[in-house]
Amino acid sequence: MITNDEIRMIQILTEVIFPGAAKAKVHEFIWRDMKSNRCFIAVYRKGLNQLSEGAMHVHHKPLLELNGDQLADLLLSYEKSDFFQLLRDHTLEGMFSDPLYGGNYKAFGWRMLGYAGPTFHPPETLNEVELPTVYYSLEGIAYEET
């Protein structure tokens, strides 16, 4: 499986890609996706190794010791790579997908957008209902204790 250092790398990289990703637990969304789609493990491991080598080559420090500006510069140099594209896509999915899938913790991404969450109204009542002002409860779903 994936190591704690690799999860930590994913966490800091997703935060650079989209500030707030750590709070939305995007890294947990990606980790869950890896558990169900094991092909991602090798892709992430290879991509993280390339980024780690790039960090050592350019900044003479391990990736986990880089500051925000150094991480942003490093990611910018890999922006055209397939790995970066996957990481960016996973970051956005984890920020804004339904919290049932393990990211968007406590609807953090949705709240940023002002989205109240999914609701159901029969078609004949759509003109009569008021939009909810509270978010639906997420208690007890989607999140594993880590």
SULGI-V515403 format. One record per run of one state. SS is the DSSP state (h for helix, s for strand, l for the rest). FROM is the first residue (numbers start at 0). LEN is the number of residues. If there is no record, write none. Layout:
# SULGI-V515403
ss=SS from=FROM len=LEN
ss=SS from=FROM len=LEN
This chain:
# SULGI-V515403
ss=l from=0 len=3
ss=h from=3 len=14
ss=l from=17 len=8
ss=h from=25 len=11
ss=l from=36 len=2
ss=h from=38 len=21
ss=l from=59 len=3
ss=h from=62 len=3
ss=l from=65 len=2
ss=h from=67 len=10
ss=l from=77 len=4
ss=h from=81 len=15
ss=l from=96 len=2
ss=h from=98 len=3
ss=l from=101 len=3
ss=h from=104 len=9
ss=l from=113 len=9
ss=h from=122 len=3
ss=l from=125 len=21
